[in-house]
Amino acid sequence: MRLATHAAVGTGVAAYTYVLVDRSLVGLIIAVLASLVVNILVDAFGHHHRLFKPPKRTKLTHSLPGIITISLTIAYLSIRGVPLTPRQEAGVIMAVLAGGLSHWLLDALTPSGVYVIRRRVRIARIPYWSTTANTILQMIGGALLAYSLYIVVRSP
């Protein structure tokens, strides 16, 4: 999927995961921004660029250990030094991890797939450039983000 799709779905999933744990606006903003950073880093460091060929995914970031490591590292760095309650910290950590895992799952839907124990696995063969699939997934991510913000604003 395209980076914009990863960003939209990742932030939406992170936001919704966070509001399942806590309703703090500060925590929600930290979770969403950290998830966005994770999705950008996964694609920035996870592709091997080849001359005159499409980039190839690497095991470094497109495997479960890679995604989990990057997500937990960014989550830790994002809450470090910020005065959050333990519940808010747990919410941010879970949200960023969920946002990172959404990247892995979206890439599993493409023909290139993702790595699971040294093997490529694909759930579907949705082309990376599919405008329809990318648009639908971006709308779902945006709806999750909007709904999560609504929940936080409306909570007492």
C-alpha positions in Angstrom: 0.0 0.0 0.0 1.0 3.6 -0.4 2.6 5.5 2.5 -0.5 7.8 2.7 -2.6 4.7 3.2 -0.3 3.4 5.9 -0.3 6.8 7.6 -4.1 7.1 7.5 -4.8 3.5 8.7 -2.0 3.5 11.2 -3.1 6.7 12.9 -6.8 5.7 12.8 -6.0 2.3 14.4 -3.7 3.9 16.9 -6.3 6.5 17.9 -9.1 4.0 18.2 -6.8 1.6 20.3 -5.9 4.5 22.6 -9.5 5.5 23.3 -10.3 2.0 24.3 -7.8 2.4 27.1 -8.0 6.1 28.1 -9.8 9.3 27.0 -7.0 11.9 27.4 -6.5 14.3 24.4 -2.7 14.6 25.2 -2.3 10.9 25.2 -4.3 10.5 22.0 -2.2 13.1 20.2 1.1 11.5 21.3 -0.2 8.1 20.2 -1.3 9.3 16.8 2.0 11.2 16.1 4.1 8.3 17.3 2.2 5.9 15.1 2.7 8.2 12.1 6.5 8.2 12.8 6.5 4.4 13.0 4.8 4.1 9.7 7.2 6.5 8.0 10.2 4.8 9.5 9.1 1.3 8.5 8.9 2.4 4.8 12.0 4.6 5.0 14.2 1.8 6.2 12.3 -1.2 4.9 12.9 -1.0 1.2 15.8 -2.0 -0.9 15.9 0.2 -4.0 17.0 -1.3 -7.2 17.8 0.4 -10.5 14.9 0.3 -12.9 12.8 -2.0 -10.7 10.3 -1.4 -8.0 11.7 -1.3 -4.4 11.8 -4.6 -2.6 10.8 -5.0 1.0 13.4 -6.1 3.5 13.2 -8.3 6.6 14.5 -5.5 8.7 11.2 -3.7 9.1 8.6 -5.9 7.2 8.7 -8.8 9.7 6.9 -9.1 13.0 10.1 -8.7 15.1 11.1 -5.6 13.1 7.7 -3.9 13.4 7.3 -4.7 17.1 10.9 -3.4 17.8 10.4 -0.2 15.9 6.9 0.4 17.4 7.9 -0.2 21.0 11.1 1.9 20.6 9.1 4.9 19.2 6.4 4.4 21.8 9.0 4.5 24.6 10.7 7.6 23.2 7.4 9.4 22.7 6.3 9.0 26.4 9.7 9.6 27.9 9.7 12.8 29.9 6.0 13.5 29.3 3.9 13.7 32.5 1.4 10.9 31.8 -0.4 8.6 34.1 0.5 4.9 33.9 -2.8 4.2 32.2 -2.1 6.9 29.6 1.4 5.5 29.0 0.0 2.0 28.6 -2.6 3.4 26.1 0.1 5.1 24.1 2.3 1.9 24.0 -0.6 -0.3 22.9 -1.8 2.3 20.4 1.6 2.7 18.7 2.1 -1.0 18.6 -1.4 -1.4 17.0 -0.5 1.3 14.5 2.7 -0.4 13.6 1.1 -3.8 13.2 -1.5 -2.3 10.9 1.4 -1.4 8.6 2.5 -5.0 8.6 -1.0 -6.3 8.0 -1.6 -3.8 5.1 1.6 -5.0 3.4 0.4 -8.6 3.8 -2.5 -7.7 1.5 -0.1 -6.8 -1.4 1.5 -9.3 -3.8 4.9 -8.8 -2.2 3.6 -9.8 1.2 5.5 -9.7 4.5 8.1 -11.9 6.2 7.0 -14.5 8.8 9.9 -16.7 10.0 12.1 -16.2 6.9 9.1 -16.8 4.5 7.1 -14.3 2.6 3.4 -14.5 3.4 0.6 -12.7 1.6 -3.1 -12.7 2.5 -4.3 -11.2 -0.7 -2.8 -9.8 -3.9 -4.1 -6.2 -3.9 -1.8 -4.2 -6.1 0.2 -1.5 -4.4 -1.0 1.2 -6.8 -4.7 0.2 -6.6 -6.5 3.6 -6.3 -9.7 2.0 -5.1 -8.1 -0.1 -2.3 -6.0 2.8 -1.2 -8.9 5.2 -1.2 -11.2 2.9 0.7 -8.5 2.1 3.3 -7.6 5.8 3.7 -11.3 6.6 4.3 -11.5 3.8 7.0 -8.4 5.2 8.7 -9.8 8.7 8.6 -13.1 7.6 10.0 -11.4 5.8 12.9 -9.4 8.9 13.7 -12.4 11.2 13.5 -14.5 8.8 15.7 -11.7 8.6 18.2 -11.4 12.3 18.4 -15.2 12.6 18.8 -15.1 10.1 21.7 -12.3 12.1 23.5 -14.0 15.5 23.0 -17.4 14.2 24.2 -16.1 12.3 27.2 -16.4 14.0 30.6 
